[in-house]
Structures are given as C-alpha cells and as structure tokens.
Amino acid sequence: MTPRTVANRVLLALAGLVLFGGGLLILAAAAGAYRRQGLTPPTGWPLTNPDDVLLGSADRARWSSQGWWWWPAVIAALVLVAVLALWWLVAQFNRRHPGAVPVGGTPPQEGVELDDRALGDAIAAQAGALPDVQQADVRITGSPAHPRTRIALTLTPDGSPDAVLDALCSGPLETARRSTGSPHPPTEVRLRVTRHKPHRVR
C-alpha cells in the first residue's frame, strides 16, 4: 500500500466519521429521540429537539459582536476547506504512474497487462545486480499509452558510467522490452557515485 493510498483512506475515514456523526445528531433531533428516550443531553448540546436550529438568533448576534473580522475569517476558512477538497479530488484523477503496462503492444494482446510497480521492481533488481552498481531505483511514470521509465543508479567509487549504461541497456532494459513484447518507453537515467573517504597516499 502506497503512502498516497494510506493518506486517501485516512482522509476518507475521517470525513466519513464527521459526516456520520453529524447526520446522527440531526436525525436524533428531528425524530425527538432525546425526549422519547428520556435522555438529557449535555448543556449547550446542539439540536436537542425538532424545533431547534443549528444557529439561532442569539448565537448569530453573539458571533456578530466579535468584530468585523469574524465573518470574513469564517468565509476564508470555508473557502480554504473547499479548495483543499477540490484539489484532493482532482489529484485522484491526476495519476503520476500508468498503473499497468500493456504486454504485446497497445492494445495489449488478449487484455494482458503488467503492473507498473512490478515491472519497475524487476528492472531495479536486475540493474542493482550489475557490476559497479551499488543501488538502483526505478519508477514507471506517465500514462498507460505513453509510459516513461526513470532510473536512479548509485555507482561504486570505481564504477564507470559508460560501462554501466551499456550494461543497463543491453541487460535489464532489453529484458523488459522482450518481456512486454513492445518497444521500451523513453528512459531517463540519473547516475551518482556513492560517498567514500579519500584514499591516503604515502
């Protein structure tokens, strides 16, 4: 489960609990549940009987006396909440990875598709096993029709970038191309050398 999925589920759970609790309060007040069950709600509890309103005249007068800044602040807060909710909704449709890579070209043969994370992990495992490569990280980005591969390689201090790139193209990337049966997508490779202590010369 990705951090984005976890965050989405937590936000949905919190929003669901708030809406569910508010709905129960309104339903209990509208049905007169407190009076019928002989319950005494706490002092200041909103909506205790069917004739109650959420914000009465006394409450409106009290909040209006807080100063000129009160209602603009409330409106600004509500606008901010609405903008954040809209941004979250748009972000759900703005996927940064294809989700699945077609196998055998586009459209895929017989509906066969390969999960982009599985393909990225396979390429990373093979790339990490190449000579002079200490660590490999691979991400498949873009859309299903136009995927892109981003590779970050950490080389050993004595590693040769040219040799590593040649081995990467003829090894993991060629294997991925044969496995999917389609031309490999555009690939961006970033190389860096691991930190090491300077050699002491005697």
Disulfide bonds with the S-S distance in Angstrom:
none
